[in-house]
Amino acid sequence: MAKKAVASLQTGAGRNYTKCIKMVKSEKGGFQYVEEMVHNDKLKEFFAKK
């Protein structure tokens, strides 16, 4: 099943999205990771927002 899910992202509209992982400082003083599927046109906005 994993192959089908990955393959489906490579065809059609799936190519327009990228999985982004950003490290964000938490309120407790540590770091946490934020994962999101972002449209290729909005990658800079995703990494610019805090």
Backbone as JSON Lines, residues from 0, in Angstrom:
{"i":0,"aa":"M","n":[0.81,-1.2,0.0],"ca":[0.0,0.0,0.0],"c":[0.85,1.26,0.0]}
{"i":1,"aa":"A","n":[1.96,1.23,0.66],"ca":[2.8,2.42,0.72],"c":[3.26,2.84,-0.68]}
{"i":2,"aa":"K","n":[3.54,1.86,-1.51],"ca":[3.98,2.19,-2.86],"c":[2.88,2.9,-3.64]}
{"i":3,"aa":"K","n":[1.63,2.46,-3.46],"ca":[0.53,3.12,-4.14],"c":[0.36,4.55,-3.68]}
{"i":4,"aa":"A","n":[0.5,4.79,-2.38],"ca":[0.33,6.14,-1.84],"c":[1.42,7.06,-2.39]}
{"i":5,"aa":"V","n":[2.65,6.58,-2.41],"ca":[3.76,7.38,-2.91],"c":[3.61,7.6,-4.41]}
{"i":6,"aa":"A","n":[3.23,6.56,-5.13],"ca":[3.08,6.67,-6.58],"c":[1.95,7.63,-6.94]}
{"i":7,"aa":"S","n":[0.9,7.66,-6.14],"ca":[-0.21,8.55,-6.46],"c":[0.18,10.02,-6.29]}
{"i":8,"aa":"L","n":[1.14,10.28,-5.42],"ca":[1.59,11.67,-5.26],"c":[2.44,12.13,-6.44]}
{"i":9,"aa":"Q","n":[3.0,11.21,-7.2],"ca":[3.87,11.57,-8.31],"c":[3.1,11.78,-9.61]}
{"i":10,"aa":"T","n":[1.81,11.53,-9.61],"ca":[1.03,11.71,-10.84],"c":[-0.05,12.75,-10.59]}
{"i":11,"aa":"G","n":[-0.42,13.45,-11.61],"ca":[-1.51,14.41,-11.51],"c":[-1.19,15.58,-10.62]}
{"i":12,"aa":"A","n":[-2.13,15.94,-9.76],"ca":[-1.99,17.13,-8.93],"c":[-1.04,16.92,-7.75]}
{"i":13,"aa":"G","n":[-0.65,15.69,-7.47],"ca":[0.24,15.42,-6.35],"c":[1.62,16.03,-6.5]}
{"i":14,"aa":"R","n":[2.04,16.28,-7.71],"ca":[3.36,16.88,-7.94],"c":[3.42,18.33,-7.48]}
{"i":15,"aa":"N","n":[2.29,18.95,-7.29],"ca":[2.25,20.35,-6.91],"c":[2.44,20.56,-5.42]}
{"i":16,"aa":"Y","n":[2.58,19.49,-4.65],"ca":[2.7,19.61,-3.19],"c":[4.02,19.03,-2.72]}
{"i":17,"aa":"T","n":[4.54,19.61,-1.64],"ca":[5.78,19.16,-1.05],"c":[5.57,18.98,0.45]}
{"i":18,"aa":"K","n":[6.1,17.91,1.01],"ca":[6.02,17.71,2.46],"c":[7.14,18.52,3.09]}
{"i":19,"aa":"C","n":[6.79,19.48,3.95],"ca":[7.76,20.36,4.58],"c":[7.83,20.04,6.07]}
{"i":20,"aa":"I","n":[9.04,20.03,6.59],"ca":[9.27,19.81,8.01],"c":[10.07,20.99,8.53]}
{"i":21,"aa":"K","n":[9.54,21.66,9.55],"ca":[10.17,22.86,10.09],"c":[10.36,22.68,11.59]}
{"i":22,"aa":"M","n":[11.52,23.07,12.11],"ca":[11.79,23.0,13.53],"c":[11.38,24.32,14.17]}
{"i":23,"aa":"V","n":[10.53,24.27,15.22],"ca":[9.99,25.45,15.86],"c":[10.3,25.38,17.34]}
{"i":24,"aa":"K","n":[10.69,26.5,17.92],"ca":[10.98,26.54,19.35],"c":[9.66,26.57,20.13]}
{"i":25,"aa":"S","n":[9.53,25.68,21.11],"ca":[8.3,25.61,21.88],"c":[8.36,26.55,23.08]}
{"i":26,"aa":"E","n":[7.22,26.7,23.75],"ca":[7.15,27.6,24.9],"c":[7.98,27.09,26.07]}
{"i":27,"aa":"K","n":[8.18,25.79,26.16],"ca":[8.93,25.19,27.27],"c":[10.43,25.33,27.08]}
{"i":28,"aa":"G","n":[10.87,25.82,25.95],"ca":[12.29,26.03,25.71],"c":[12.92,25.0,24.8]}
{"i":29,"aa":"G","n":[12.22,23.94,24.49],"ca":[12.73,22.91,23.59],"c":[12.31,23.2,22.16]}
{"i":30,"aa":"F","n":[12.51,22.23,21.33],"ca":[12.13,22.36,19.93],"c":[11.14,21.27,19.57]}
{"i":31,"aa":"Q","n":[10.26,21.58,18.63],"ca":[9.33,20.59,18.1],"c":[9.31,20.74,16.58]}
{"i":32,"aa":"Y","n":[8.86,19.7,15.93],"ca":[8.83,19.69,14.48],"c":[7.4,19.84,13.98]}
{"i":33,"aa":"V","n":[7.23,20.67,12.97],"ca":[5.93,20.89,12.35],"c":[6.01,20.34,10.93]}
{"i":34,"aa":"E","n":[5.14,19.37,10.63],"ca":[5.08,18.78,9.29],"c":[3.79,19.22,8.62]}
{"i":35,"aa":"E","n":[3.9,19.54,7.35],"ca":[2.71,19.97,6.61],"c":[2.93,19.74,5.12]}
{"i":36,"aa":"M","n":[1.86,19.38,4.43],"ca":[1.89,19.28,2.98],"c":[1.55,20.66,2.44]}
{"i":37,"aa":"V","n":[2.48,21.27,1.71],"ca":[2.34,22.65,1.25],"c":[2.41,22.68,-0.27]}
{"i":38,"aa":"H","n":[1.58,23.52,-0.86],"ca":[1.61,23.71,-2.32],"c":[2.95,24.37,-2.67]}
{"i":39,"aa":"N","n":[3.51,24.01,-3.8],"ca":[4.82,24.51,-4.2],"c":[4.88,26.03,-4.31]}
{"i":40,"aa":"D","n":[3.77,26.67,-4.6],"ca":[3.75,28.13,-4.71],"c":[3.86,28.8,-3.35]}
{"i":41,"aa":"K","n":[3.56,28.09,-2.27],"ca":[3.52,28.7,-0.94],"c":[4.62,28.2,-0.01]}
{"i":42,"aa":"L","n":[5.7,27.65,-0.57],"ca":[6.79,27.14,0.26],"c":[7.47,28.25,1.06]}
{"i":43,"aa":"K","n":[7.76,29.37,0.41],"ca":[8.44,30.46,1.11],"c":[7.58,31.02,2.23]}
{"i":44,"aa":"E","n":[6.28,31.09,2.03],"ca":[5.37,31.58,3.08],"c":[5.37,30.64,4.27]}
{"i":45,"aa":"F","n":[5.42,29.34,4.04],"ca":[5.42,28.36,5.12],"c":[6.67,28.53,5.99]}
{"i":46,"aa":"F","n":[7.82,28.68,5.37],"ca":[9.05,28.8,6.14],"c":[9.24,30.2,6.72]}
{"i":47,"aa":"A","n":[8.56,31.2,6.19],"ca":[8.71,32.57,6.69],"c":[7.87,32.8,7.95]}
{"i":48,"aa":"K","n":[6.71,32.14,8.06],"ca":[5.86,32.38,9.23],"c":[6.44,31.71,10.47]}
{"i":49,"aa":"K","n":[6.2,32.32,11.61],"ca":[6.75,31.8,12.86],"c":[5.68,31.31,13.76]}
